[in-house]
Amino acid sequence: MKTSMKFILKPSFKFAFFPLVFITLISFQIYSGKSEIKIKIGWTYEKSPGKMEIYEYNPASNLQLWETGEKKNLRDLPVKKKITDSQFDSAPGDNKKFVLVMKNESSEKKYFFAAPHIVEPGDHALGYKFKCLCVNIVFHVSPEMYWYRIVEIRISPRVKQGTVEFIHQIIGLNEKEANEYMKSFYEQMREESRMPDM
């Protein structure tokens, strides 16, 4: 005599079970390790000494965040491959370290700074920390040299999905402007260091 067994959900359990499955699937889609965010790094230029590009960070270099310098050859930079179209996929909770690179094609030393970045769309800005180059400092790049800076984007586990663009304006300065600004900058730093804590 054969006995067949059938799994039957009681009515009260059906209504509790299926919404739970639905919520679980939605939560997995939002907070799993899948790529749900596209990061774009945009640039605008005003008298800029060159075009800014981004590269994958090479961890074998053992260089730290915000390390800044210049090299004669691209192969000597702490980079791997170039990041196509200055955009990459990411996910909530990720930290993405990469390298900004600019080459000075001229025969003169060039100076520049970055205005504070903007985020588009603005309602996606919450939950991101971009450790970048708009830090109130004038940078320089020597003739026919590659300038680089290691930066990082830190993403909260709970951010809106979609495409987010960080846009910097790179502004060139002449040598006199650069020296005058940096002189006043360091004077201000010294003055602030002498001020008593409030």
C-alpha positions in Angstrom: 0.0 0.0 0.0 1.6 3.3 -1.2 1.4 6.3 1.0 1.6 9.8 -0.7 2.5 12.8 1.4 1.7 16.4 0.4 2.9 19.5 2.1 -0.1 21.7 2.8 0.2 25.3 4.1 -2.5 26.2 6.6 -4.3 29.4 5.6 -2.9 31.4 8.5 0.6 30.4 7.6 0.3 31.2 3.9 -0.5 34.9 4.6 2.5 35.1 6.9 4.9 33.2 4.7 4.7 34.8 1.3 5.1 38.5 2.5 8.1 37.3 4.4 9.7 35.8 1.3 8.9 38.9 -0.7 10.5 41.2 1.9 13.5 38.9 2.1 14.1 39.0 -1.6 13.8 42.8 -1.8 16.2 43.1 1.1 18.7 40.8 -0.6 18.4 42.8 -3.8 19.1 46.1 -2.1 21.8 45.1 0.4 23.5 42.1 -1.3 27.1 42.3 -2.7 25.7 42.8 -6.2 26.6 46.0 -8.1 23.6 48.3 -7.7 25.5 51.6 -7.9 27.4 53.2 -10.8 30.0 55.9 -9.8 31.0 58.5 -12.3 33.9 60.9 -11.8 33.4 64.0 -13.8 35.6 67.0 -14.6 35.3 70.5 -15.9 38.3 72.7 -16.6 39.4 76.3 -16.4 42.9 77.0 -17.6 43.8 73.5 -16.5 47.3 72.2 -17.1 46.0 68.9 -18.3 43.2 66.3 -18.4 42.5 64.3 -15.3 42.1 60.6 -15.6 41.5 57.8 -13.1 43.2 54.5 -12.7 42.8 51.4 -10.6 45.0 51.5 -7.4 47.8 49.0 -7.2 47.8 47.7 -3.6 51.4 46.4 -4.1 52.6 50.0 -3.9 51.7 50.1 -0.2 51.0 53.8 -0.5 48.4 55.4 1.7 45.3 57.4 1.0 46.0 61.0 -0.2 49.6 60.1 -1.1 50.5 62.7 -3.8 53.5 62.9 -6.1 54.8 62.9 -9.6 56.8 60.5 -11.8 58.4 60.6 -15.2 56.8 57.4 -16.5 53.2 56.1 -16.1 54.6 52.6 -15.3 56.2 54.0 -12.1 52.9 55.2 -10.7 50.9 53.2 -8.1 48.4 52.2 -10.7 47.1 49.2 -12.6 44.8 49.7 -15.6 43.0 52.9 -16.6 39.3 53.0 -15.6 37.3 53.4 -18.8 35.2 56.5 -19.1 36.0 57.4 -15.5 33.2 55.3 -14.1 32.9 52.0 -12.2 30.3 49.8 -10.6 30.1 49.6 -6.8 27.6 48.5 -4.1 26.4 49.7 -0.7 29.0 49.3 2.0 32.0 49.4 -0.4 35.2 51.4 -0.1 36.8 52.1 -3.5 40.3 53.4 -3.6 41.7 54.6 -7.0 44.3 57.0 -8.4 43.9 60.4 -10.1 46.4 61.0 -12.8 47.3 64.1 -14.8 50.2 64.6 -17.3 51.8 67.9 -17.9 52.6 67.9 -21.6 54.2 71.3 -21.5 57.8 72.5 -20.8 56.7 74.6 -17.8 55.7 73.8 -14.2 51.9 74.0 -13.8 49.8 74.8 -10.8 46.1 74.0 -10.2 43.5 73.4 -7.5 40.1 71.7 -7.4 36.9 73.6 -6.4 34.6 71.7 -4.0 32.9 68.8 -5.8 29.2 68.6 -6.5 27.1 65.4 -6.5 24.5 64.7 -9.2 21.7 63.9 -8.5 21.7 65.8 -5.2 19.2 63.5 -3.5 21.7 60.6 -3.8 24.5 62.5 -2.0 23.7 61.1 1.5 25.9 58.2 2.5 29.0 59.0 0.5 32.4 60.2 1.6 34.8 61.1 -1.2 38.3 61.5 0.1 39.5 63.5 -2.9 41.5 66.5 -3.9 39.3 69.5 -3.2 41.1 70.2 0.1 41.9 73.9 -0.2 45.4 73.2 -1.5 47.3 74.2 -4.6 49.0 71.3 -6.4 51.8 71.5 -9.0 53.1 69.2 -11.7 56.5 69.5 -13.3 57.2 69.6 -17.0 56.5 66.4 -18.9 55.7 64.6 -15.6 52.7 62.5 -14.4 51.0 63.9 -11.3 49.1 61.4 -9.1 47.0 61.3 -6.0 45.4 58.3 -4.2 41.8 58.9 -3.3 38.9 56.9 -2.0 35.1 56.8 -2.1 33.4 55.3 1.0 29.8 54.2 0.7 27.4 53.7 3.5 25.5 50.3 3.6 22.3 52.3 3.2 22.4 54.5 0.1 20.1 55.0 -2.8 20.7 52.8 -5.8 21.4 54.2 -9.2 24.0 56.4 -10.9 25.9 59.0 -8.9 28.3 61.5 -10.4 31.0 63.5 -8.5 32.1 66.5 -10.5 35.2 68.6 -9.8 36.3 71.8 -11.5 40.0 71.9 -12.1 41.3 75.5 -12.2 44.8 76.5 -13.3 46.9 79.2 -11.6 50.1 80.9 -12.6 53.1 80.7 -10.4 52.5 84.1 -8.7 48.9 83.2 -7.8 49.9 79.8 -6.5 52.7 81.2 -4.3 50.6 84.0 -2.9 47.8 81.7 -2.0 50.0 79.1 -0.3 51.8 81.8 1.6 48.5 83.1 3.1 47.3 79.5 3.6 50.3 78.6 5.8 50.2 81.9 7.7 46.5 81.1 8.5 47.4 77.6 9.6 50.1 79.0 12.0 47.7 81.6 13.3 45.0 79.0 14.0 47.5 76.7 15.7 48.2 79.5 18.2 44.5 80.1 19.0 43.3 78.6 22.3 40.7 75.8 22.1 37.2 77.0 22.8 
